[in-house]
């Protein structure tokens, strides 16, 4: 089945097939699945072909798969999804998926070499970082070499900002990434494209303020069903922030079919909708996909 013509681009997707569960590459447990009310039918994974059918039904033409690195692997409960596993899926379906390389600051120079290989050899389009898994805020000195490497490679880095939940009942991670901490990062690396994912909740206004202040700071409405996006986030995406806001689901947290229906219910202006669902992602991640040609209001 061909991809939806000029469909949406989902910038935050987790690879969750039965293989990831059987291989121990999933960082959350059943308590987290209960918390986000995951349907029982997807709790042990969905084959990639079945997920592509969901994308088609939703009108999503491309998803960015995150090869996540969740904590120092020397610490019990930490996990990673290997870059090569994500690359395997991308090679099979290059017109549907792109990759984001997870960052682990505890790996030092090897982590930097890994990131460079992911971009130069594997064709990954971004870096991805979870501050809370490492107990490091966005302005921590350990992550600065990775920001510099992203500038060198000309890729964005996306990171979860705002609160984090409890992913494993026996390991509780602190919330360390308030969006306002991106201020110093953007000052120190003005050319670095930073994408604050998960809306910055509950500090959504802080996230908006960072996007408004800094040319290369962006935000995404993933991990929360669009029905529950705060009013100020919807207004920002539909007006003066339409160039700074992107669509995402954080699948399997949000079903892509539900997400797209609920975006439609917000009745975005045509130009804003095209940017939020597709064109901004093409620009920020430098994708080769064709943008939607919609006249500005």
HURADA-V147629 format. One record per residue. N is the residue number from 0. RES is the residue in one small letter. PHI is phi in radians with two decimals (999 if undefined). OMEGA is omega in whole degrees, 0 to 359 (* if undefined). NEAR is the number of other ideal C-beta (glycine too) atoms within 8 Angstrom. Layout:
n = {N,N}
res = {RES,RES}
phi = {PHI,PHI}
omega = {OMEGA,OMEGA}
near = {NEAR,NEAR}
This chain:
n = {0,1,2,3,4,5,6,7,8,9,10,11,12,13,14,15,16,17,18,19,20,21,22,23,24,25,26,27,28,29,30,31,32,33,34,35,36,37,38,39,40,41,42,43,44,45,46,47,48,49,50,51,52,53,54,55,56,57,58,59,60,61,62,63,64,65,66,67,68,69,70,71,72,73,74,75,76,77,78,79,80,81,82,83,84,85,86,87,88,89,90,91,92,93,94,95,96,97,98,99,100,101,102,103,104,105,106,107,108,109,110,111,112,113,114,115,116,117,118,119,120,121,122,123,124,125,126,127,128,129,130,131,132,133,134,135,136,137,138,139,140,141,142,143,144,145,146,147,148,149,150,151,152,153,154,155,156,157,158,159,160,161,162,163,164,165,166,167,168,169,170,171,172,173,174,175,176,177,178,179,180,181,182,183,184,185,186,187,188,189,190,191,192,193,194,195,196,197,198,199,200,201,202,203,204,205,206,207,208,209,210,211,212,213,214,215,216,217,218,219,220,221,222,223,224,225,226,227,228,229,230,231,232,233,234,235,236,237,238,239,240,241,242,243,244,245,246,247,248,249,250,251,252,253,254,255,256,257,258,259,260,261,262,263,264,265,266,267,268,269,270,271,272,273,274,275,276,277,278,279,280,281,282,283,284,285,286,287,288,289,290,291,292,293,294,295,296}
res = {x,x,x,x,x,x,x,x,x,x,x,x,x,x,x,x,x,x,x,x,x,x,x,x,x,x,x,x,x,x,x,x,x,x,x,x,x,x,x,x,x,x,x,x,x,x,x,x,x,x,x,x,x,x,x,x,x,x,x,x,x,x,x,x,x,x,x,x,x,x,x,x,x,x,x,x,x,x,x,x,x,x,x,x,x,x,x,x,x,x,x,x,x,x,x,x,x,x,x,x,x,x,x,x,x,x,x,x,x,x,x,x,x,x,x,x,x,x,x,x,x,x,x,x,x,x,x,x,x,x,x,x,x,x,x,x,x,x,x,x,x,x,x,x,x,x,x,x,x,x,x,x,x,x,x,x,x,x,x,x,x,x,x,x,x,x,x,x,x,x,x,x,x,x,x,x,x,x,x,x,x,x,x,x,x,x,x,x,x,x,x,x,x,x,x,x,x,x,x,x,x,x,x,x,x,x,x,x,x,x,x,x,x,x,x,x,x,x,x,x,x,x,x,x,x,x,x,x,x,x,x,x,x,x,x,x,x,x,x,x,x,x,x,x,x,x,x,x,x,x,x,x,x,x,x,x,x,x,x,x,x,x,x,x,x,x,x,x,x,x,x,x,x,x,x,x,x,x,x,x,x,x,x,x,x,x,x,x,x,x,x,x,x,x,x,x,x}
phi = {999,-1.20,-1.18,-0.99,-1.08,0.87,-1.36,-1.22,-2.07,-1.64,-1.51,-2.36,-2.35,-1.71,-1.34,-2.32,-1.75,-0.96,-1.10,-1.15,-1.21,-1.20,-1.60,1.25,-1.76,-1.94,-1.54,-1.81,-2.01,-1.13,-1.16,-1.20,-1.05,-1.13,-1.06,-1.65,1.00,-1.24,-1.16,-1.05,-1.22,-2.01,-1.26,-2.00,1.78,-2.30,-1.05,-1.07,-1.15,-1.23,-1.18,-1.10,-1.12,-1.13,-1.02,-1.08,-1.11,-1.43,1.49,-1.83,-1.65,-2.52,-2.21,-1.70,-1.54,-1.66,-1.45,-1.24,-2.08,-1.92,1.64,-1.11,-1.14,-1.40,-1.85,-0.98,1.71,-1.35,-2.49,-2.56,-1.83,-1.09,-0.95,-1.12,-1.20,-1.14,-1.06,-0.99,-1.23,-1.10,-1.09,-1.30,-2.36,-1.14,-1.45,-2.02,-2.34,-2.22,-2.06,-2.12,-1.56,-1.11,-1.97,-2.23,-1.11,-1.32,-1.60,0.99,-1.08,-1.11,-1.10,-1.18,-1.15,-1.06,-1.09,-1.10,-1.13,-1.04,-1.42,-1.35,-1.76,-1.67,1.39,-1.11,-1.88,-2.86,-1.78,-2.42,-2.47,-1.93,-0.97,-1.16,-1.16,-1.98,1.10,-2.10,-1.22,-1.01,-1.76,-1.17,-1.09,-1.15,-1.60,-1.05,-1.06,-1.31,-1.08,-1.09,-1.14,-1.09,-1.08,-1.08,-1.49,1.03,-2.20,-1.41,-2.08,-1.81,-2.58,-1.30,-2.07,1.63,-1.27,-2.11,-1.60,-1.67,-1.54,-2.37,-1.11,-1.82,-2.52,-1.89,-1.74,-1.37,-1.41,-2.16,-2.12,-1.15,-1.00,-1.09,-1.23,-1.26,-1.03,-1.17,-1.07,-1.19,-1.22,-1.31,-2.28,-1.08,-1.54,-1.29,-1.48,-1.97,-2.03,-1.48,-1.62,1.28,1.22,1.39,-0.95,-1.58,-1.76,-1.09,-1.10,-1.11,-1.11,-1.08,-1.13,-1.20,-1.14,-1.21,-1.33,-1.92,-1.00,-1.90,-1.86,-2.26,-2.42,-2.32,-1.69,-1.51,1.27,-2.20,-0.99,-0.93,-1.00,-1.84,-1.05,-1.04,-0.95,-1.19,-1.25,-1.10,-1.08,-1.06,-1.14,-1.69,-2.42,-1.24,-1.90,-1.12,-1.58,-2.08,-2.08,-2.26,-1.54,-2.79,-2.07,1.07,-0.78,-1.62,-1.15,-2.17,-1.20,-1.07,-1.19,-1.10,-1.03,-1.17,-1.08,-1.33,-1.11,-0.99,-1.18,-1.38,0.94,-1.09,-1.06,-0.95,-1.16,-1.14,-1.07,-1.10,-1.23,-1.11,-1.46,-2.56,-1.13,-1.12,-1.12,-1.05,-1.24,-1.21,-1.64,0.92,-1.38,-1.57,-1.12,-1.40,-1.32,-1.28,-1.69,-2.17,-1.11,-1.19,-1.20}
omega = {180,178,176,182,178,180,181,174,179,189,181,180,175,177,185,174,176,180,180,180,181,182,178,182,180,187,183,180,185,179,176,178,176,183,183,175,177,177,183,184,182,189,175,174,179,179,187,178,177,177,177,176,176,176,181,180,181,185,178,184,181,175,175,182,182,174,192,170,188,174,176,185,175,181,180,179,178,181,171,169,188,178,185,178,177,178,178,180,181,179,180,183,185,179,184,187,169,185,171,186,178,182,175,184,180,182,174,184,179,177,177,177,178,181,180,178,180,182,187,183,184,179,178,189,183,166,181,184,175,181,186,180,182,181,182,176,181,180,178,182,183,184,184,176,180,173,179,179,177,176,181,181,181,176,174,170,175,180,176,174,185,182,169,181,175,185,177,187,181,175,184,184,180,173,186,191,171,184,183,179,175,183,181,178,182,176,182,181,185,180,181,176,182,178,176,182,181,171,186,182,4,182,184,180,176,180,178,182,178,177,181,183,190,184,187,172,183,178,180,182,182,175,175,179,183,176,184,173,180,182,181,177,178,179,180,181,185,184,189,178,185,177,188,187,180,181,173,180,192,176,12,180,178,177,183,180,176,183,182,177,183,172,178,183,179,177,177,170,184,181,179,180,180,180,183,185,187,193,179,179,178,181,186,183,180,178,181,179,180,179,173,180,181,181,178,180,*}
near = {4,4,10,10,6,8,12,11,17,17,15,15,13,11,13,11,11,8,8,13,11,6,6,5,10,8,11,7,8,6,9,12,10,8,8,8,5,10,7,5,4,10,9,5,11,10,8,11,6,8,11,11,9,12,16,11,7,11,9,14,13,14,12,17,14,15,18,12,11,11,13,8,8,5,7,4,9,12,12,12,14,8,14,6,13,16,10,8,12,14,6,7,9,7,5,10,12,13,18,14,15,16,13,12,12,9,8,7,6,7,13,11,8,11,15,10,10,13,13,7,6,12,8,14,12,14,15,14,12,14,16,12,11,12,8,9,9,11,6,10,4,9,13,9,8,15,13,9,12,15,10,6,10,6,13,13,16,16,14,12,16,17,6,10,7,9,11,11,6,4,8,4,10,6,9,8,14,11,14,9,12,14,10,8,13,15,7,8,10,9,6,13,11,15,15,19,16,13,17,14,10,5,12,13,7,11,15,14,10,16,15,8,8,11,4,10,13,15,18,16,14,16,12,11,9,11,6,6,13,9,6,9,14,10,8,13,14,10,8,5,12,13,6,11,16,14,16,13,14,12,14,9,9,13,10,13,9,9,15,12,8,11,13,7,8,10,4,10,8,9,11,13,11,12,12,15,10,16,10,13,13,12,8,11,13,8,10,2,10,4,9,8,3,8,5,4,6}
